[in-house]
């Protein structure tokens, strides 16, 4: 029976490719629209179901059909003074602080790497692919390897400040390629002649970076930090074996789902986490829109916009 489902999935995935290859554009659009709608339902349907089940009353269960809908009972359970909820709130606090630190580290490293890759240099190709290597490394294997390394060097994975260092390190390694790619795309559209004009007017390198470069690219830096925050907030695999006595929110959820009877407060906690992620994305979009509008107004008022193709190089060639 398993092979039948595999066959159905293969046929389903082949539909859009067949439509694009064998049908005219005007006839393939309805097929692709339906396929895209199904994909959206598949992606966001579980979130919608989770949101509905989180609004159940005191007799709610973990499965459909929902009972006693439109109640905030399970959201109020998140503030209960029970051992489980206290541990969850402690995990949320730790995850937020860790995510902020990882966001800062990711933003700074992504910015410096992006600045470095503006020009080709010896070993740049190797470094480029080494940075992207963590995207292809299984998270659990990375966590296992780092755990062995910490054991052999005698590093104490306690609950103190030093215990957070491996977690920040492994989460930053995971988030760095995403932030780096963001900065690469920003610098590929960046016109370096704005910096050259500032230097011609007598500005130093530091002043040029602070007054010209950073204001033009800071939305990309913010986006790189946002990647670090959201990825660290939901990270489980790479944190699982190196956390020691520090339990982040994903680890607390794992403990709850594997050692206790599940109740709909898990859904309410999931909705809060998803809402926070969407809020951060919304903040980024608003900040980007406001910054883009301010830049357009400044160029229009100044009348000194620089036309022409950007002088930045793209990704470095291999050695």
ABEGO torsion letter per residue (X at the ends): XAAAAAAAAAAAAAAAAAAAAABBAAAAAAAAAAAAAAAAAAAAAAAAAAAAAAABBAABBABOBBBGBGBAAAAAAAABABAAAAAAAAAAAAAAAAAAAAAAAAAAAAAAAAAAAABBBBGAAAAAAAAAAAAABBAAAAAAAAAAAAAAAGBBBBABAAAAAAAAAAAAAAAAAAAAAAAAAAAAABBAAAAAAAAAAGBBAAAAAAAAAAAAAAAAAAAAAAAAAAAAAABAAAAAAAAEABBBAAAAAAAAAAABBBBAAAAAAAAAAAAAAAAAAAAAAAAAAAAAAAAAAAAAAAGABBBEBBABBBBBBBX
